[in-house]
Amino acid sequence: MDRGVSTIEACVADAEGLRLDRALADALPTISRERLKALISSGAVTDAQGVLRRDPASKAVPGGRYHVTVPDPQPAHNEPQDIALNVVFEDDHLIVIDKQAGLVVHPAAGNFDGTLVNALLHHCAGRLSGIGGVARPGIVHRIDKNTSGLMVAAKTDRAHVGLAKQFAAHSIDRRYKAIVSGRPTPAQGSVDAPLARSPQNRKKVAIVAGGKRAVTHFSTLTRLRDAALVECRLETGRTHQVRVHMASIGHPLLGDPVYGRTKPGHRPILETLNFRRQALHAARLGFIHPLESNALAFESEMPSDMQELFDSLNV
């Protein structure tokens, strides 16, 4: 093994008909599919016979073993920033925070600082996991900028791997509270519809045949004025999943600027409250501690802006 790199062996047991990058992403949940595409294209992946596999779209061999050479994480260019965090739980391995709406999780174009990562780097004094290609990001999962609620981040690589496996196995208990337009009928049910980037608008997610399987279980908690407070339990955790799934059954989230359409009766309420985000809150997060093996569960009340919206509609 060369200095500055590590080699990971991956067995793609259930790879029938899958592209190589997809099969490796399923086998290596701590490495994103996009990063694996880049590694394959750069000649960092060999099969069991030592043959280079440079085409991410080539078919994987079911049960085949592949060696992936992964460069060590590069230093992050993120600067620690003293941004207030609501820490719900913290130990030597992980940290659970209750994210405020408006806080971007990870630096990206247009948001290079002022993010959750910048805040965590300050709070944890740089002690966050290095898995994912950039040193010390710690991020295991994300929630949208304008969604509030519970998130977990990893301080150590062992914690990151253990949490990532639970997310990949869909064993994490993730429940959201959402205020939706209209009253779902029936009051509870499930949406099982695959999601992918919209072919018409790459900035949006849509229900697309051949996309990643996505399942949301919903139940009405309170009937409101031409609206409802709904709990959405995620069986999977795809980008914009709750927002797209609820919109697909005719009940978009109130305030959602991308997937919603405000009803005339709701518009004055939203304007009076200056409510300008999707009414979505990550209210419950449960998982097994990746090192100590005990069950952890956390709950968060709706923030004041969502509570005010709820009260205004609960008449």
HELIX and SHEET records of a PDB file:
HELIX    1   1 LEU A   20  ALA A   27  1                                   8    
HELIX    2   2 ARG A   33  SER A   41  1                                   9    
HELIX    3   3 LEU A  116  HIS A  123  1                                   8    
HELIX    4   4 ASP A  157  ALA A  168  1                                  12    
HELIX    5   5 GLN A  241  SER A  248  1                                   8    
HELIX    6   6 ARG A  267  LEU A  273  1                                   7    
HELIX    7   7 SER A  304  LEU A  313  1                                  10    
SHEET    1   A 3 VAL A   5  VAL A  12  0                                        
SHEET    2   A 3 GLY A  64  PRO A  71 -1                                        
SHEET    3   A 3 VAL A  45  ASP A  47 -1                                        
SHEET    1   B 8 VAL A  87  GLU A  90  0                                        
SHEET    2   B 8 LEU A  94  LYS A  99 -1                                        
SHEET    3   B 8 SER A 148  ALA A 154 -1                                        
SHEET    4   B 8 LEU A 280  ILE A 288  1                                        
SHEET    5   B 8 ASP A 173  SER A 181 -1                                        
SHEET    6   B 8 ALA A 227  LEU A 234 -1                                        
SHEET    7   B 8 VAL A 215  LEU A 224 -1                                        
SHEET    8   B 8 GLN A 188  ASP A 192 -1                                        
SHEET    1   C 5 VAL A  87  GLU A  90  0                                        
SHEET    2   C 5 LEU A  94  LYS A  99 -1                                        
SHEET    3   C 5 SER A 148  ALA A 154 -1                                        
SHEET    4   C 5 LEU A 280  ILE A 288  1                                        
SHEET    5   C 5 ALA A 295  GLU A 299 -1                                        
SHEET    1   D 2 LEU A 195  ARG A 197  0                                        
SHEET    2   D 2 VAL A 205  ILE A 207 -1                                        
END                                                                             
